[in-house]
Amino acid sequence: MATKYHNLSDYDANSVPSGEGMKIGIVVSEWNSEITGALLEGASKTLQDNGVRKEDILVKTVPGSFELIYGAQQMTKLPLDAIIAIGCVIRGDTPHFDYICQGTTAGLSHLNATQDVPVIYGLITTNNMQQAKDRSGGSLGNKGDECAVTAIKMADYRRSIK
Ligand code: DLZ
């Protein structure tokens, strides 16, 4: 589980199906935009590195991570092969962190379990800004890369069972 034993940008290129022809939606939270922008950049680049055309990547922003649920839910109405939800919640002084993390995670999980299109969990939840930087292109790689690879694999999985 611990990311410190695994670089988020590492993947076996041979295990990734071609993303050619896939349409991927990305919903991004504006909160902690330095981090979510870097996650988006990683996801977008890795999708393209694996064959997804730039014009087949739909990017929409929402104010905060909690709004990722609604943002992703709206995207399920579109003809997309997978949806990536990107956000970053950093612990503060109150229990607010826990409520946002739990609410967002539960909402995205619900969508993933009930909608036809796979929803990929790109929410970083950290104790401080440095941990977020480490996971958005820093010493531990970029979770956006991991989400992109997962989106392509899940879109391929979905196609394989239709
Ligand atoms: C309110 C809030 C706080 C305190 N912290 C974060 C955060 O670290 N990351 C994030 O994505 N959003 C945060 N938000 C905003 C909530 O996600 C949400 O936008 C508001 O509660 C309005 O619904």
Residues whose N, C-alpha, C, O or C-beta is under 5 A from the ligand:
A	BS01	DLZ	S29 W31 P63 G64 S65 F66 G87 C88 V89 I90 H96 I100
